[in-house]
């Protein structure tokens, strides 16, 4: 890849619109689900799957289920995309409020 192509790709990546929100990870073998919040929904699945494959995920119950049942029984779902206007003031507080809402509705464990 030429350096000009690399610079253009990097500029495009930096200019992309980031979508924050709430996601869920499901285990089909047990019916368990884990619900989390992310400032960038486009990248969180890859981050989670990487830490799970490496055995380094900080959420013990999720890591144990992954080790016991394998990657094939897990799925990822975007539950809610939070509007940018709602995140202007207090991004973490807004995401935490939506996370608590979805945990109460779905009964999953927080990530």
Secondary structure, 3 states (H helix, E strand, C coil): CCHHHHHHHHHHHHHCCCCCEEEEEEECCCCCEEEEEECCHHHHHHHHHHHHHHCCCCCHHHHHHHHHHCHHHEEEEEEEECCHHHHCCCHHHHHHHHHHHHHHHHCCEEC
